Amino acid sequence: MLASADIRTRFNGAASDVRKNNPGAINRSQGVARAFSGPIDPRLPRKDISYFMSITKMPTGIVLKGMQRVEDVLKAIEYDIPTVVLSNHGGRQLDTAPSAIEILAEVMCFGAKGVGIGRPFLYAMSAYGEPGVVRAMQLLKDEFEVGMRLVGAKSMNELGPELVDIRGLGVHSVPMPVDSLSSDIYDRLVLPPFEVKLRS
């Protein structure tokens, strides 16, 4: 399947042969989303995972991307897959799918080694080329450093799951502390009565 970056760089490898060998097989009526999801075959059986594992030359084996449930992660472990990527594909496929951070909260006992960020860099590259990607990376680094300062962490080793409040993930909200100053300390605000003026 071609990724967005492949289209941007005009990739013309083996995966793009369908364009010249069988142009009638391309459905152009439903935009880019259909172009990306068209090559996905939902009939791919799990038993094929063993086959892919046997033919890969990557030192880390294969990586399964798009995990959306704890059960899928457990099944990947059962098949000896060393790495999975929790992803809802940017919400393109189903806008109500849980975000990766929600799934991570459920599978945290297996550990997370990294965070994948693609779309901001794709946009930066599309608009500004390499300087845009460099700038986007600098902005992300700056935000990360500010976040570490705000939680009082001096190094990455001081970061941990105890610093993440996941109580509102399931309902997509942020828990707010209760403000009792207005009811216990300060005088209540009394609004003046409004007079209704009659029309003459």
Summary of the structure (lengths in Angstrom):
residues: 200
radius of gyration: 25.0
end to end distance: 75.5
largest distance: 91.4
contacts: 349
relative contact order: 0.06
helix: 48%
strand: 4%
